[in-house]
Amino acid sequence: MPNLSSPSFAKPDGFPARIENVRMAKTEQDYRDDIVRICRLVYEKGWVAANDGNVSVRLDEDRVLCTPTALSKAMVEADDLIVCDMTGNKVEGRRDRTSEIAMHTTIYSMRSDVTAVVHAHPPVATGFATAGRALDKALLPEAIIHLGAVPLAAYGLPGTPALTEGMLPLIPEYDALLMENHGCVSYGRDAWQAFFRMEMVEHLARITFVAEMLGGARPLPREEVDKLFTARKRYNVSSRTRMMPGMPIVAEDLLPPE
C-alpha cells in the first residue's frame, strides 16, 4: 500500500488545498447513505465487478468520506465507510480506505467546486478507454450541455502517483474523464451529480458505439454546438467545460481539406 502522505502524493502546485464555502448541508449519516445507495446502483448497472470502483464525498475542508478497499460495492454498508484527511490518511473507520484515494484528493485539491467523486469501469465507456479513444464527438444535445466532451487521460498504474499524472491537465477543464486502459471518473457538486455524470458518459459511449456500427457517428455542426453551450444557462447547468478546438469534434472538423 503506497504512503499517501509521502511527497510523491503532495497536492499539485498552484491549486487550492481548501475548498470554498464548504458546508455540511446534510449530516454525515446522510452522506454515508448517499454513498451506499450509489454503490448499489453502480453495481446493479454493471459498472463494476468484484471489488472495483470507489466513491467519495468531501465532508469539509479537511475530511473525505470514502469507500473501503477489498469490498464489493454491492456489499458496502454505511459503517464500512472510511474518513480520511486530505493527504489520504485514515482518520476514522474499521476498514482500510480505497487504494485510489489519491485520485479523489487530487481532484478535490484542484476543483474547489467539487465535493464528490465516482470512479467505476462502465463497460462501453471503458471499451473506448482501452481502445485509446476519447468520447469527443458532438453527438447528443444532452451530453454536450452537461459534459461538453469526455477526454482520455493517459494510463497510470492504479494505486500509485502515476494514476493521476495524466489526469492533471484535464481535471480543471472537464467534469468526467476516461482513464486509458482503466475506466472512468466523474465528479460534481454532490454525490448524485457525480453519479449522473458517470451515467451520461456510459449512455454517450453506448450510443456512439451503435452509431459507429451503423456506419459512423455524425457530429452536429459548430453553429448548433455553440447554441447548446449557450443553452446551459437556460437549463441551469453549471460546468467547467467550454467549446475548444476539437473538443468536442464538430461536423466541420471532419470535412476533407479543400
Backbone bond lengths (Angstrom), bond angles and torsions (degrees), N, CA, C in turn:
res aa  C-N    CA-C-N  psi(-1)  N-CA   C-N-CA  omega(-1)  CA-C   N-CA-C  phi
1 M - - - 1.469 - - 1.524 109.67 -
2 P 1.370 117.79 125.57 1.453 118.87 -178.90 1.518 112.29 -68.91
3 N 1.315 115.56 151.56 1.455 121.82 177.59 1.520 109.05 -86.83
4 L 1.330 116.40 105.75 1.459 120.34 -174.15 1.513 112.73 -75.53
5 S 1.311 118.04 -8.70 1.460 119.83 177.35 1.524 111.29 -92.88
6 S 1.338 116.80 0.72 1.457 120.26 179.93 1.514 110.14 -73.84
7 P 1.337 119.22 161.36 1.457 121.57 -179.23 1.513 113.18 -57.05
8 S 1.346 118.10 -29.05 1.459 120.46 -177.90 1.517 111.90 -66.65
9 F 1.347 117.27 -17.92 1.451 120.75 178.52 1.527 111.97 -104.89
10 A 1.313 117.38 16.55 1.463 120.57 179.97 1.517 110.38 -65.87
11 K 1.326 116.28 154.40 1.458 120.85 178.89 1.520 109.77 -67.04
12 P 1.362 117.13 145.48 1.462 119.77 -179.98 1.515 111.54 -60.24
13 D 1.324 115.98 141.79 1.459 120.62 177.37 1.514 110.52 -62.38
14 G 1.302 116.56 144.68 1.454 121.06 173.75 1.511 114.82 88.59
15 F 1.335 117.71 0.76 1.449 119.84 -179.91 1.521 109.47 -118.88
16 P 1.335 116.89 149.11 1.461 119.70 -174.43 1.510 111.95 -70.30
17 A 1.333 115.89 138.47 1.460 120.64 175.71 1.514 110.65 -84.63
18 R 1.328 117.45 -14.18 1.455 121.40 -177.14 1.515 109.39 -119.18
19 I 1.312 116.38 149.89 1.445 120.03 177.77 1.522 109.82 -98.45
20 E 1.311 114.32 159.17 1.453 120.43 -174.70 1.527 110.23 -92.47
21 N 1.329 116.02 136.49 1.460 122.32 170.40 1.524 112.90 56.01
22 V 1.343 116.17 42.57 1.453 119.56 178.66 1.518 109.63 -75.79
23 R 1.331 116.29 128.63 1.454 120.88 176.87 1.516 108.41 -138.95
24 M 1.319 117.14 139.25 1.450 120.00 174.30 1.526 108.23 -83.59
25 A 1.343 115.73 80.97 1.457 121.18 -179.93 1.520 110.09 -63.93
26 K 1.322 117.00 -27.49 1.454 122.56 174.74 1.529 108.41 -109.70
27 T 1.305 115.58 168.25 1.457 119.41 171.76 1.522 109.08 -78.89
28 E 1.313 116.02 163.62 1.467 118.92 176.51 1.527 110.71 -60.33
29 Q 1.310 117.19 -35.22 1.467 119.67 178.03 1.524 111.00 -64.19
30 D 1.320 117.58 -37.20 1.463 120.75 176.10 1.525 110.73 -60.19
31 Y 1.337 116.22 -44.14 1.460 119.90 179.07 1.523 110.81 -65.08
32 R 1.322 117.23 -38.97 1.461 120.47 176.64 1.528 110.25 -60.73
33 D 1.315 116.25 -43.15 1.464 120.36 -179.86 1.530 110.89 -64.79
34 D 1.325 117.38 -39.29 1.468 120.53 177.21 1.524 110.88 -60.55
35 I 1.320 116.83 -46.76 1.460 120.53 -178.76 1.524 110.70 -62.51
36 V 1.321 117.50 -43.99 1.461 120.91 179.68 1.524 110.19 -60.48
37 R 1.322 117.33 -44.44 1.471 120.59 -179.58 1.534 110.38 -64.13
38 I 1.315 116.97 -41.59 1.459 119.76 179.07 1.525 111.03 -66.57
39 C 1.319 117.48 -39.04 1.468 120.09 175.80 1.521 110.96 -57.96
40 R 1.328 116.69 -43.84 1.468 120.27 178.51 1.532 110.74 -61.17
41 L 1.327 116.39 -45.67 1.464 119.75 -178.60 1.524 111.46 -64.57
42 V 1.330 116.79 -42.19 1.459 120.82 178.69 1.532 110.41 -58.96
43 Y 1.337 116.06 -41.68 1.463 120.36 178.55 1.530 111.01 -68.74
44 E 1.324 116.70 -46.69 1.466 120.69 -177.41 1.525 112.33 -63.03
45 K 1.322 116.91 -32.22 1.454 120.77 179.38 1.529 112.58 -79.42
46 G 1.328 117.17 -5.69 1.452 120.24 178.72 1.510 114.14 77.75
47 W 1.335 116.23 25.24 1.466 120.10 -179.78 1.522 111.94 -85.55
48 V 1.324 117.60 -9.82 1.464 121.52 -179.89 1.524 108.36 -141.26
49 A 1.324 115.23 158.35 1.465 122.20 172.75 1.524 108.29 -133.27
50 A 1.327 115.40 150.26 1.463 120.21 179.68 1.534 110.04 52.26
51 N 1.339 117.58 -120.17 1.464 120.71 -175.37 1.524 112.96 -103.27
52 D 1.335 117.06 17.79 1.464 121.43 -177.52 1.523 112.17 -60.29
53 G 1.341 114.72 159.09 1.447 122.71 167.46 1.519 114.26 82.01
54 N 1.326 115.27 162.93 1.461 121.81 176.01 1.520 109.76 -158.74
55 V 1.317 115.04 152.13 1.472 122.66 -177.57 1.518 107.66 -136.14
56 S 1.337 116.17 142.65 1.465 119.07 175.98 1.518 110.64 -145.23
57 V 1.327 114.01 158.97 1.467 123.02 173.23 1.521 107.36 -133.23
58 R 1.309 116.61 136.13 1.467 120.31 176.11 1.520 108.33 -85.89
59 L 1.327 116.21 113.87 1.462 121.12 -176.55 1.521 112.15 -74.49
60 D 1.328 116.01 -39.60 1.456 121.43 179.89 1.521 107.49 -161.96
61 E 1.323 117.31 -165.50 1.460 120.25 -174.82 1.522 112.91 -64.61
62 D 1.317 117.47 -22.99 1.462 120.51 -171.64 1.520 114.80 -117.48
63 R 1.343 118.93 -9.28 1.457 120.13 -172.18 1.523 112.03 -130.53
64 V 1.338 114.51 141.92 1.459 123.39 177.84 1.519 108.35 -125.30
65 L 1.318 116.42 133.11 1.461 122.75 175.15 1.522 107.84 -99.48
66 C 1.333 118.12 125.16 1.470 119.70 -173.71 1.524 111.73 -140.12
67 T 1.314 114.54 164.63 1.456 121.33 176.18 1.527 110.63 -74.24
68 P 1.335 116.78 155.34 1.465 120.26 179.06 1.528 111.42 -83.43
69 T 1.308 116.01 164.35 1.455 121.29 172.41 1.526 109.51 -81.93
70 A 1.341 115.90 159.12 1.467 123.05 171.94 1.525 113.41 59.14
71 L 1.324 116.09 40.61 1.457 120.35 175.81 1.519 108.65 -146.71
72 S 1.328 117.12 126.27 1.459 121.94 179.08 1.521 110.38 -58.44
73 K 1.315 115.90 141.27 1.464 120.13 178.41 1.522 111.26 -64.87
74 A 1.321 117.64 -20.57 1.458 120.62 176.57 1.525 111.79 -71.34
75 M 1.320 116.44 -19.55 1.466 121.18 -172.85 1.524 113.70 -111.02
76 V 1.321 118.18 0.33 1.459 121.14 -177.94 1.529 110.53 -67.58
77 E 1.330 116.00 130.70 1.462 122.38 173.74 1.526 108.84 -115.59
78 A 1.318 115.97 164.20 1.465 120.67 -174.24 1.523 112.40 -57.76
79 D 1.340 117.29 -36.99 1.459 118.86 -177.41 1.527 113.14 -83.54
80 D 1.346 117.23 1.40 1.465 121.38 172.86 1.534 111.81 -83.24
81 L 1.313 117.52 -16.62 1.459 121.18 -173.09 1.526 111.04 -73.03
82 I 1.319 114.25 153.67 1.462 122.43 -173.45 1.525 109.69 -115.32
83 V 1.316 117.69 139.98 1.459 122.36 169.67 1.526 107.98 -99.91
84 C 1.341 116.01 126.41 1.466 122.50 178.49 1.517 109.57 -120.21
85 D 1.314 115.66 161.71 1.461 119.17 169.72 1.525 108.62 -88.65
86 M 1.320 116.65 -179.62 1.459 120.46 -174.05 1.530 113.56 -77.23
87 T 1.305 117.98 0.28 1.461 120.77 169.56 1.519 111.03 -101.39
88 G 1.329 116.89 2.93 1.455 121.14 176.39 1.508 115.26 90.46
89 N 1.322 117.94 3.21 1.459 120.77 179.04 1.525 110.83 -80.38
90 K 1.335 116.13 137.44 1.460 120.49 -179.87 1.517 110.81 -67.88
91 V 1.337 115.44 130.99 1.458 122.49 177.47 1.524 110.29 -105.40
92 E 1.340 114.96 -34.42 1.465 119.23 -174.14 1.521 108.68 -154.53
93 G 1.334 116.72 142.35 1.458 121.43 176.01 1.520 112.03 133.12
94 R 1.323 115.68 153.41 1.461 120.10 -175.89 1.520 112.59 -93.89
95 R 1.316 117.31 -11.07 1.464 121.19 179.42 1.525 110.10 -109.21
96 D 1.331 116.36 175.70 1.468 121.28 173.57 1.518 109.01 -87.37
97 R 1.319 115.66 142.77 1.465 119.11 -178.32 1.537 109.91 -75.42
98 T 1.337 115.68 163.67 1.454 121.28 178.85 1.527 111.12 -52.30
99 S 1.312 116.39 142.13 1.465 120.97 179.59 1.522 112.20 -72.70
100 E 1.343 116.85 -10.60 1.466 120.86 -179.37 1.530 111.76 -105.03
101 I 1.325 116.63 25.29 1.466 120.44 -178.96 1.519 111.88 -59.53
102 A 1.338 118.09 -29.57 1.469 120.01 -178.96 1.516 111.86 -62.26
103 M 1.337 117.36 -32.87 1.454 119.90 176.10 1.525 110.19 -62.28
104 H 1.314 116.92 -42.50 1.461 121.29 -178.99 1.533 110.68 -66.57
105 T 1.317 117.34 -48.95 1.465 119.35 -177.61 1.527 111.48 -67.71
106 T 1.324 117.47 -29.88 1.469 119.84 175.17 1.516 110.35 -64.00
107 I 1.325 116.92 -45.72 1.465 120.47 179.11 1.529 110.17 -62.39
108 Y 1.327 117.96 -44.84 1.466 120.22 178.79 1.528 111.21 -61.76
109 S 1.311 117.37 -37.28 1.458 120.50 -178.81 1.518 112.26 -69.80
110 M 1.324 116.69 -29.02 1.464 120.93 -176.69 1.523 113.42 -94.89
111 R 1.346 117.04 -16.17 1.466 120.48 -176.25 1.521 109.78 -129.92
112 S 1.325 116.04 100.18 1.459 119.97 -178.83 1.526 112.47 -68.68
113 D 1.341 117.35 -15.33 1.459 121.23 179.96 1.524 112.94 -88.22
114 V 1.319 118.18 -5.90 1.461 122.53 -174.19 1.527 110.67 -99.68
115 T 1.344 116.48 132.22 1.463 120.53 174.84 1.525 112.08 -128.99
116 A 1.339 118.08 11.39 1.460 119.96 176.59 1.525 110.13 -155.52
117 V 1.334 115.42 146.00 1.465 122.49 -179.48 1.522 108.45 -135.43
118 V 1.334 116.01 136.29 1.464 122.33 174.58 1.517 108.12 -124.71
119 H 1.326 116.35 127.87 1.465 121.80 175.98 1.516 108.99 -124.05
120 A 1.341 116.14 129.12 1.460 121.04 -179.35 1.522 108.90 -152.02
121 H 1.340 115.11 -177.39 1.460 121.66 -179.06 1.529 109.68 -125.56
122 P 1.334 118.85 59.60 1.460 119.77 179.46 1.530 109.91 -57.58
123 P 1.331 119.42 129.48 1.457 121.38 -164.13 1.526 116.49 -60.02
124 V 1.319 117.90 -43.81 1.466 117.77 -175.86 1.527 110.36 -75.61
125 A 1.312 117.06 -43.73 1.471 119.42 176.41 1.524 110.25 -60.82
126 T 1.333 116.95 -41.00 1.460 119.88 178.89 1.519 110.82 -68.47
127 G 1.341 116.95 -30.03 1.457 119.88 173.04 1.519 111.63 -60.12
128 F 1.329 116.88 -43.40 1.466 120.08 175.25 1.526 110.08 -62.03
129 A 1.325 116.73 -41.39 1.471 120.22 -179.01 1.522 111.47 -63.79
130 T 1.337 117.21 -38.84 1.458 119.65 179.88 1.527 111.72 -75.51
131 A 1.316 116.80 -20.45 1.466 121.02 174.83 1.530 111.52 -85.30
132 G 1.343 115.94 -1.60 1.462 119.69 -179.32 1.511 113.53 73.75
133 R 1.338 116.81 31.63 1.460 120.75 -175.67 1.524 111.37 -122.91
134 A 1.308 115.75 131.44 1.461 121.74 173.42 1.522 109.40 -79.93
135 L 1.332 116.14 162.21 1.463 121.83 169.85 1.524 106.33 -96.91
136 D 1.332 114.57 81.19 1.458 120.26 -166.86 1.521 114.71 -121.14
137 K 1.345 117.55 14.64 1.459 119.69 177.75 1.528 110.25 -98.71
138 A 1.309 115.76 142.73 1.467 122.20 -179.03 1.522 108.91 -82.02
139 L 1.329 116.60 84.52 1.464 121.22 -172.22 1.515 114.05 -106.79
140 L 1.325 117.85 -42.82 1.462 121.61 -172.90 1.515 110.83 -119.06
141 P 1.336 117.19 129.76 1.467 118.95 179.03 1.530 113.41 -53.94
142 E 1.341 117.79 -43.96 1.455 120.53 -177.49 1.530 111.43 -63.11
143 A 1.323 115.72 -41.96 1.465 119.40 -179.59 1.522 111.42 -67.71
144 I 1.305 117.02 -37.24 1.466 120.61 178.66 1.526 109.89 -66.07
145 I 1.320 116.62 -45.06 1.464 120.14 -178.65 1.524 111.15 -63.48
146 H 1.325 116.54 -44.84 1.469 119.79 -172.40 1.522 113.86 -88.27
147 L 1.341 117.62 -31.87 1.463 120.13 -174.30 1.522 114.09 -119.71
148 G 1.312 117.58 -24.73 1.461 120.92 -173.81 1.507 109.84 74.76
149 A 1.309 117.33 -77.67 1.457 124.28 174.84 1.521 107.52 -153.57
150 V 1.329 115.57 163.57 1.468 120.76 179.48 1.521 107.63 -122.24
151 P 1.328 117.60 101.65 1.467 120.69 -177.05 1.519 112.11 -77.07
152 L 1.320 115.05 169.87 1.458 122.43 178.96 1.515 109.91 -107.28
153 A 1.334 116.44 120.33 1.465 121.51 176.10 1.520 109.24 -87.69
154 A 1.335 116.55 139.75 1.461 121.50 -178.94 1.529 110.97 -61.73
155 Y 1.313 115.66 149.66 1.458 121.94 -177.82 1.532 112.14 -61.39
156 G 1.326 114.44 141.84 1.460 121.89 171.47 1.511 108.90 -143.35
157 L 1.294 117.57 144.81 1.463 121.78 -176.42 1.528 110.58 -61.46
158 P 1.348 118.57 123.38 1.466 120.68 179.58 1.528 112.01 -58.16
159 G 1.333 115.41 144.62 1.451 121.22 177.48 1.514 114.59 77.18
160 T 1.349 117.02 9.77 1.465 121.17 179.34 1.529 108.55 -130.79
161 P 1.333 118.32 166.73 1.463 120.72 177.66 1.528 113.07 -59.16
162 A 1.344 117.11 -25.38 1.466 120.14 -179.18 1.526 112.11 -63.10
163 L 1.327 116.89 -24.04 1.465 119.79 -177.80 1.520 112.03 -57.01
164 T 1.321 116.92 -40.15 1.467 120.18 -174.50 1.526 113.79 -93.45
165 E 1.324 118.30 -8.83 1.468 119.68 -174.34 1.525 112.06 -58.57
166 G 1.331 117.25 -44.86 1.455 119.83 -179.96 1.509 114.37 -73.79
167 M 1.334 116.30 -13.55 1.458 121.43 -179.08 1.523 112.70 -86.82
168 L 1.330 116.88 -23.30 1.464 120.74 -169.94 1.528 114.40 -55.14
169 P 1.348 120.33 -44.56 1.459 118.21 -179.93 1.524 113.81 -72.04
170 L 1.338 116.95 -15.37 1.465 121.11 -173.57 1.520 113.18 -98.10
171 I 1.320 117.49 -30.27 1.470 120.99 -175.24 1.529 112.79 -55.50
172 P 1.345 120.06 -43.44 1.472 118.33 -178.42 1.524 114.07 -67.77
173 E 1.342 117.64 -20.92 1.466 120.93 -170.78 1.523 114.27 -103.90
174 Y 1.328 118.36 -17.82 1.464 121.49 -173.45 1.520 110.32 -132.90
175 D 1.352 115.18 157.96 1.454 121.34 -177.44 1.524 112.91 -104.91
176 A 1.309 117.46 -3.04 1.462 122.59 175.25 1.519 107.71 -154.44
177 L 1.333 116.13 143.17 1.454 121.37 -178.38 1.518 109.61 -132.71
178 L 1.340 116.35 141.57 1.449 120.43 162.77 1.520 107.57 -84.07
179 M 1.320 115.90 144.91 1.463 121.80 -179.30 1.526 107.45 -116.19
180 E 1.324 116.18 115.93 1.460 121.53 -171.89 1.532 111.98 -53.41
181 N 1.345 115.90 129.33 1.459 122.33 -179.96 1.529 113.15 53.13
182 H 1.328 116.12 34.49 1.466 118.92 -176.65 1.527 112.02 -145.40
183 G 1.326 118.67 -68.34 1.445 119.99 -175.24 1.512 112.00 172.13
184 C 1.329 115.73 -137.01 1.461 121.53 -175.78 1.516 108.93 -145.06
185 V 1.333 116.08 149.06 1.458 121.13 172.64 1.524 107.82 -133.99
186 S 1.325 115.82 138.35 1.461 121.44 176.63 1.519 107.97 -134.73
187 Y 1.318 115.82 158.32 1.460 119.89 -175.15 1.520 109.03 -153.31
188 G 1.336 115.69 158.81 1.452 118.91 -176.35 1.508 112.82 -167.67
189 R 1.332 114.85 -170.35 1.462 120.78 -175.92 1.519 111.81 -71.93
190 D 1.343 117.60 -19.53 1.458 121.59 174.86 1.521 108.13 -153.67
191 A 1.324 116.11 175.15 1.457 120.58 -174.08 1.525 111.97 -63.55
192 W 1.316 116.38 -34.88 1.465 118.43 -176.96 1.522 111.48 -73.89
193 Q 1.319 117.92 -37.22 1.459 118.37 175.82 1.531 110.20 -64.23
194 A 1.323 117.21 -40.98 1.465 120.07 177.21 1.526 110.47 -61.16
195 F 1.325 117.18 -42.70 1.465 121.39 178.71 1.526 111.45 -63.04
196 F 1.323 116.85 -48.35 1.468 119.59 -177.08 1.526 111.65 -67.06
197 R 1.312 117.75 -29.85 1.465 119.33 173.87 1.522 110.81 -65.62
198 M 1.321 117.37 -39.71 1.460 120.69 174.86 1.534 110.26 -62.01
199 E 1.316 116.40 -43.18 1.459 120.38 179.06 1.525 110.92 -60.41
200 M 1.330 116.50 -40.38 1.465 119.63 179.60 1.523 111.48 -68.20
201 V 1.325 117.72 -36.07 1.465 120.79 176.77 1.527 110.01 -59.66
202 E 1.333 117.19 -48.41 1.470 119.80 -179.17 1.526 111.13 -66.36
203 H 1.317 117.31 -37.37 1.473 121.24 177.29 1.532 109.99 -62.15
204 L 1.310 116.72 -45.74 1.464 120.96 178.10 1.522 110.81 -62.63
205 A 1.322 117.36 -41.20 1.461 120.69 179.89 1.523 111.23 -62.63
206 R 1.314 117.32 -42.22 1.463 120.66 -179.37 1.525 111.07 -65.15
207 I 1.319 116.81 -43.31 1.465 119.76 -179.55 1.525 110.22 -68.38
208 T 1.328 117.13 -40.04 1.469 120.21 177.09 1.525 110.54 -60.49
209 F 1.322 116.58 -43.47 1.469 120.56 179.60 1.525 111.24 -61.40
210 V 1.334 117.18 -46.71 1.465 120.74 179.83 1.528 110.34 -62.43
211 A 1.323 117.28 -43.31 1.465 120.58 179.80 1.531 111.01 -60.60
212 E 1.315 116.11 -39.67 1.460 118.94 -179.98 1.525 111.29 -70.45
213 M 1.313 117.56 -34.40 1.461 120.62 175.38 1.526 111.54 -65.88
214 L 1.321 116.16 -26.13 1.468 121.09 -179.69 1.526 113.10 -92.32
215 G 1.317 116.31 8.94 1.458 119.02 173.84 1.508 115.29 122.83
216 G 1.320 117.48 -8.19 1.452 118.57 176.39 1.509 113.05 132.59
217 A 1.341 115.78 131.74 1.457 121.26 177.00 1.523 109.50 -74.29
218 R 1.311 117.23 133.47 1.462 122.39 -176.26 1.525 110.12 -109.60
219 P 1.320 118.04 107.42 1.472 120.60 -177.95 1.525 112.28 -67.37
220 L 1.320 114.52 156.16 1.461 121.56 173.78 1.530 109.94 -71.66
221 P 1.345 117.34 154.93 1.468 119.71 176.14 1.520 111.95 -70.91
222 R 1.320 116.27 159.14 1.466 122.46 -175.35 1.524 111.61 -56.96
223 E 1.310 118.12 -40.53 1.463 120.48 -178.31 1.523 111.13 -59.26
224 E 1.336 117.11 -41.72 1.463 120.64 -179.70 1.520 111.35 -71.20
225 V 1.312 116.85 -36.02 1.462 120.23 178.49 1.522 110.24 -66.68
226 D 1.322 117.07 -41.20 1.469 120.51 176.12 1.525 110.91 -58.04
227 K 1.335 116.68 -41.22 1.457 120.66 178.93 1.530 111.38 -62.43
228 L 1.331 116.17 -37.75 1.465 119.88 -179.01 1.526 111.37 -69.72
229 F 1.328 117.35 -39.45 1.460 119.21 175.40 1.530 110.31 -62.73
230 T 1.313 116.83 -40.82 1.466 121.19 179.06 1.530 110.79 -65.86
231 A 1.333 116.92 -30.78 1.470 121.46 -176.63 1.519 112.86 -71.68
232 R 1.305 118.76 -9.26 1.465 120.42 -178.96 1.522 112.51 -55.54
233 K 1.310 116.20 -42.17 1.461 119.44 -179.10 1.519 110.49 -62.15
234 R 1.339 116.57 -38.98 1.460 120.45 -179.83 1.528 111.58 -64.62
235 Y 1.320 116.37 -33.87 1.467 121.24 -179.82 1.531 112.48 -94.26
236 N 1.318 116.17 7.04 1.469 121.61 178.85 1.527 111.53 57.68
237 V 1.328 115.58 41.15 1.461 121.90 179.12 1.523 108.81 -102.35
238 S 1.316 116.08 126.78 1.452 122.01 176.96 1.519 108.78 -111.11
239 S 1.336 116.79 126.72 1.459 120.80 -179.06 1.515 109.49 -152.94
240 R 1.331 116.25 148.51 1.458 121.72 177.08 1.524 112.10 -77.04
241 T 1.330 117.06 -22.48 1.459 120.09 -173.96 1.520 110.95 -67.44
242 R 1.306 115.23 146.44 1.450 120.79 177.39 1.522 108.67 -142.09
243 M 1.326 116.01 165.42 1.456 121.28 179.82 1.524 109.37 -69.46
244 M 1.338 115.48 122.72 1.456 121.15 177.19 1.522 108.51 -133.20
245 P 1.318 118.61 158.65 1.472 120.30 179.93 1.528 111.42 -55.52
246 G 1.318 115.94 120.20 1.455 121.24 178.43 1.507 115.77 78.87
247 M 1.313 118.25 1.59 1.471 122.31 -179.60 1.521 108.97 -140.48
248 P 1.314 117.52 94.32 1.452 126.11 -0.39 1.531 112.50 -82.89
249 I 1.322 114.85 165.04 1.463 121.65 174.64 1.520 108.43 -73.15
250 V 1.335 116.35 129.36 1.465 121.79 179.73 1.533 108.70 -109.49
251 A 1.342 115.78 171.93 1.461 120.66 -175.37 1.528 112.32 -55.64
252 E 1.326 116.04 -39.69 1.472 119.46 -177.12 1.519 111.77 -64.84
253 D 1.329 117.36 -27.09 1.467 120.10 -179.01 1.523 112.02 -68.09
254 L 1.326 116.97 -19.51 1.462 121.17 -176.51 1.527 113.43 -100.33
255 L 1.326 116.53 -0.08 1.464 119.80 178.32 1.517 109.84 -70.73
256 P 1.354 117.31 142.35 1.466 118.82 177.05 1.519 111.01 -65.45
257 P 1.319 118.23 146.19 1.475 120.48 179.39 1.528 110.73 -61.57
258 E 1.317 114.80 142.48 1.469 118.90 -179.82 1.529 109.95 -77.40
